Amino acid sequence: MSATLEFVAPDATVQAAAVLMGELEVGALPVGRMGRAATSSLPSATSATPW
């Protein structure tokens, strides 16, 4: 596990994201910009209904 957050910019190409994913050996990357809070349409963990 890493103490740093790696992400790809929204305007990055799919190829750039794939290269970064290969370098980091991960299967997914968050998309965002430095200094901006991420927003999501998914419910928060505290409001999600357990299955």
N, CA, C and O atoms as a GROMACS GRO file, in nm:
protein
  204
    1MET      N    1   0.084  -0.117   0.000
    1MET     CA    2   0.000   0.000   0.000
    1MET      C    3   0.089   0.124   0.000
    1MET      O    4   0.199   0.123   0.055
    2SER      N    5   0.039   0.228  -0.062
    2SER     CA    6   0.116   0.352  -0.075
    2SER      C    7   0.052   0.464   0.005
    2SER      O    8  -0.070   0.467   0.025
    3ALA      N    9   0.134   0.556   0.050
    3ALA     CA   10   0.083   0.672   0.124
    3ALA      C   11   0.047   0.785   0.029
    3ALA      O   12  -0.005   0.888   0.074
    4THR      N   13   0.074   0.770  -0.100
    4THR     CA   14   0.042   0.874  -0.197
    4THR      C   15  -0.074   0.832  -0.285
    4THR      O   16  -0.097   0.713  -0.308
    5LEU      N   17  -0.146   0.931  -0.333
    5LEU     CA   18  -0.259   0.906  -0.423
    5LEU      C   19  -0.214   0.934  -0.565
    5LEU      O   20  -0.164   1.042  -0.596
    6GLU      N   21  -0.231   0.837  -0.650
    6GLU     CA   22  -0.201   0.853  -0.792
    6GLU      C   23  -0.334   0.861  -0.866
    6GLU      O   24  -0.426   0.785  -0.837
    7PHE      N   25  -0.343   0.954  -0.961
    7PHE     CA   26  -0.465   0.966  -1.039
    7PHE      C   27  -0.431   1.015  -1.178
    7PHE      O   28  -0.318   1.059  -1.203
    8VAL      N   29  -0.527   1.007  -1.267
    8VAL     CA   30  -0.509   1.050  -1.405
    8VAL      C   31  -0.603   1.169  -1.429
    8VAL      O   32  -0.716   1.171  -1.378
    9ALA      N   33  -0.557   1.266  -1.506
    9ALA     CA   34  -0.637   1.385  -1.536
    9ALA      C   35  -0.754   1.349  -1.627
    9ALA      O   36  -0.745   1.257  -1.708
   10PRO      N   37  -0.865   1.421  -1.614
   10PRO     CA   38  -0.981   1.392  -1.698
   10PRO      C   39  -0.954   1.405  -1.848
   10PRO      O   40  -1.020   1.339  -1.928
   11ASP      N   41  -0.858   1.489  -1.886
   11ASP     CA   42  -0.829   1.507  -2.027
   11ASP      C   43  -0.713   1.419  -2.077
   11ASP      O   44  -0.668   1.435  -2.190
   12ALA      N   45  -0.666   1.329  -1.993
   12ALA     CA   46  -0.559   1.237  -2.034
   12ALA      C   47  -0.613   1.135  -2.134
   12ALA      O   48  -0.731   1.102  -2.132
   13THR      N   49  -0.525   1.087  -2.218
   13THR     CA   50  -0.567   0.984  -2.315
   13THR      C   51  -0.578   0.849  -2.245
   13THR      O   52  -0.522   0.828  -2.137
   14VAL      N   53  -0.650   0.760  -2.308
   14VAL     CA   54  -0.660   0.624  -2.255
   14VAL      C   55  -0.522   0.559  -2.255
   14VAL      O   56  -0.490   0.483  -2.163
   15GLN      N   57  -0.442   0.589  -2.355
   15GLN     CA   58  -0.307   0.532  -2.362
   15GLN      C   59  -0.223   0.581  -2.244
   15GLN      O   60  -0.151   0.502  -2.184
   16ALA      N   61  -0.230   0.710  -2.212
   16ALA     CA   62  -0.155   0.764  -2.098
   16ALA      C   63  -0.199   0.698  -1.968
   16ALA      O   64  -0.116   0.665  -1.883
   17ALA      N   65  -0.328   0.678  -1.953
   17ALA     CA   66  -0.380   0.612  -1.833
   17ALA      C   67  -0.330   0.467  -1.827
   17ALA      O   68  -0.292   0.419  -1.720
   18ALA      N   69  -0.332   0.399  -1.940
   18ALA     CA   70  -0.286   0.260  -1.945
   18ALA      C   71  -0.137   0.249  -1.910
   18ALA      O   72  -0.097   0.156  -1.839
   19VAL      N   73  -0.057   0.342  -1.959
   19VAL     CA   74   0.086   0.340  -1.928
   19VAL      C   75   0.108   0.361  -1.778
   19VAL      O   76   0.186   0.289  -1.717
   20LEU      N   77   0.038   0.457  -1.720
   20LEU     CA   78   0.051   0.482  -1.576
   20LEU      C   79   0.004   0.361  -1.495
   20LEU      O   80   0.068   0.325  -1.396
   21MET      N   81  -0.106   0.299  -1.537
   21MET     CA   82  -0.154   0.181  -1.467
   21MET      C   83  -0.051   0.069  -1.474
   21MET      O   84  -0.032  -0.003  -1.376
   22GLY      N   85   0.016   0.054  -1.587
   22GLY     CA   86   0.120  -0.048  -1.601
   22GLY      C   87   0.239  -0.019  -1.511
   22GLY      O   88   0.293  -0.110  -1.448
   23GLU      N   89   0.280   0.107  -1.506
   23GLU     CA   90   0.393   0.145  -1.421
   23GLU      C   91   0.363   0.123  -1.273
   23GLU      O   92   0.450   0.082  -1.196
   24LEU      N   93   0.238   0.151  -1.234
   24LEU     CA   94   0.198   0.137  -1.094
   24LEU      C   95   0.153  -0.005  -1.060
   24LEU      O   96   0.134  -0.039  -0.943
   25GLU      N   97   0.135  -0.087  -1.163
   25GLU     CA   98   0.085  -0.224  -1.147
   25GLU      C   99  -0.049  -0.225  -1.074
   25GLU      O  100  -0.067  -0.296  -0.975
   26VAL      N  101  -0.143  -0.145  -1.125
   26VAL     CA  102  -0.278  -0.137  -1.069
   26VAL      C  103  -0.379  -0.163  -1.180
   26VAL      O  104  -0.347  -0.152  -1.298
   27GLY      N  105  -0.499  -0.198  -1.141
   27GLY     CA  106  -0.605  -0.225  -1.237
   27GLY      C  107  -0.703  -0.112  -1.256
   27GLY      O  108  -0.789  -0.119  -1.343
   28ALA      N  109  -0.690  -0.006  -1.176
   28ALA     CA  110  -0.780   0.108  -1.186
   28ALA      C  111  -0.712   0.232  -1.131
   28ALA      O  112  -0.624   0.223  -1.044
   29LEU      N  113  -0.753   0.348  -1.181
   29LEU     CA  114  -0.701   0.476  -1.133
   29LEU      C  115  -0.817   0.572  -1.116
   29LEU      O  116  -0.908   0.574  -1.199
   30PRO      N  117  -0.816   0.652  -1.010
   30PRO     CA  118  -0.917   0.757  -1.001
   30PRO      C  119  -0.887   0.867  -1.103
   30PRO      O  120  -0.772   0.886  -1.142
   31VAL      N  121  -0.990   0.936  -1.146
   31VAL     CA  122  -0.976   1.047  -1.241
   31VAL      C  123  -1.002   1.176  -1.165
   31VAL      O  124  -1.102   1.188  -1.095
   32GLY      N  125  -0.911   1.273  -1.179
   32GLY     CA  126  -0.931   1.400  -1.110
   32GLY      C  127  -0.822   1.498  -1.141
   32GLY      O  128  -0.734   1.472  -1.222
   33ARG      N  129  -0.830   1.612  -1.075
   33ARG     CA  130  -0.730   1.718  -1.090
   33ARG      C  131  -0.673   1.753  -0.954
   33ARG      O  132  -0.743   1.744  -0.853
   34MET      N  133  -0.549   1.793  -0.951
   34MET     CA  134  -0.482   1.832  -0.828
   34MET      C  135  -0.552   1.953  -0.767
   34MET      O  136  -0.579   2.052  -0.836
   35GLY      N  137  -0.582   1.944  -0.638
   35GLY     CA  138  -0.641   2.057  -0.568
   35GLY      C  139  -0.790   2.068  -0.577
   35GLY      O  140  -0.848   2.164  -0.525
   36ARG      N  141  -0.855   1.975  -0.641
   36ARG     CA  142  -1.002   1.978  -0.652
   36ARG      C  143  -1.061   1.858  -0.582
   36ARG      O  144  -1.012   1.746  -0.597
   37ALA      N  145  -1.165   1.881  -0.506
   37ALA     CA  146  -1.232   1.771  -0.436
   37ALA      C  147  -1.308   1.686  -0.537
   37ALA      O  148  -1.368   1.739  -0.631
   38ALA      N  149  -1.304   1.558  -0.518
   38ALA     CA  150  -1.376   1.466  -0.606
   38ALA      C  151  -1.523   1.464  -0.567
   38ALA      O  152  -1.557   1.470  -0.449
   39THR      N  153  -1.608   1.455  -0.666
   39THR     CA  154  -1.751   1.441  -0.640
   39THR      C  155  -1.798   1.312  -0.704
   39THR      O  156  -1.741   1.266  -0.802
   40SER      N  157  -1.902   1.257  -0.650
   40SER     CA  158  -1.953   1.131  -0.701
   40SER      C  159  -2.104   1.127  -0.687
   40SER      O  160  -2.160   1.189  -0.597
   41SER      N  161  -2.168   1.054  -0.776
   41SER     CA  162  -2.312   1.036  -0.765
   41SER      C  163  -2.346   0.913  -0.682
   41SER      O  164  -2.463   0.882  -0.660
   42LEU      N  165  -2.243   0.842  -0.636
   42LEU     CA  166  -2.266   0.724  -0.554
   42LEU      C  167  -2.294   0.765  -0.410
   42LEU      O  168  -2.242   0.866  -0.364
   43PRO      N  169  -2.375   0.689  -0.339
   43PRO     CA  170  -2.401   0.723  -0.200
   43PRO      C  171  -2.275   0.705  -0.115
   43PRO      O  172  -2.190   0.622  -0.145
   44SER      N  173  -2.264   0.784  -0.010
   44SER     CA  174  -2.148   0.771   0.077
   44SER      C  175  -2.157   0.641   0.154
   44SER      O  176  -2.262   0.578   0.162
   45ALA      N  177  -2.045   0.601   0.209
   45ALA     CA  178  -2.039   0.474   0.284
   45ALA      C  179  -2.131   0.480   0.405
   45ALA      O  180  -2.185   0.376   0.445
   46THR      N  181  -2.151   0.597   0.462
   46THR     CA  182  -2.235   0.606   0.581
   46THR      C  183  -2.383   0.601   0.546
   46THR      O  184  -2.465   0.565   0.630
   47SER      N  185  -2.419   0.638   0.422
   47SER     CA  186  -2.560   0.638   0.386
   47SER      C  187  -2.599   0.518   0.300
   47SER      O  188  -2.717   0.500   0.270
   48ALA      N  189  -2.503   0.437   0.262
   48ALA     CA  190  -2.531   0.321   0.178
   48ALA      C  191  -2.607   0.216   0.256
   48ALA      O  192  -2.580   0.192   0.374
   49THR      N  193  -2.702   0.154   0.190
   49THR     CA  194  -2.779   0.047   0.253
   49THR      C  195  -2.700  -0.083   0.244
   49THR      O  196  -2.661  -0.123   0.135
   50PRO      N  197  -2.677  -0.149   0.357
   50PRO     CA  198  -2.606  -0.277   0.348
   50PRO      C  199  -2.690  -0.381   0.278
   50PRO      O  200  -2.813  -0.377   0.283
   51TRP      N  201  -2.623  -0.475   0.211
   51TRP     CA  202  -2.697  -0.578   0.139
   51TRP      C  203  -2.755  -0.670   0.237
   51TRP      O  204  -2.822  -0.767   0.199
   0.00000   0.00000   0.00000
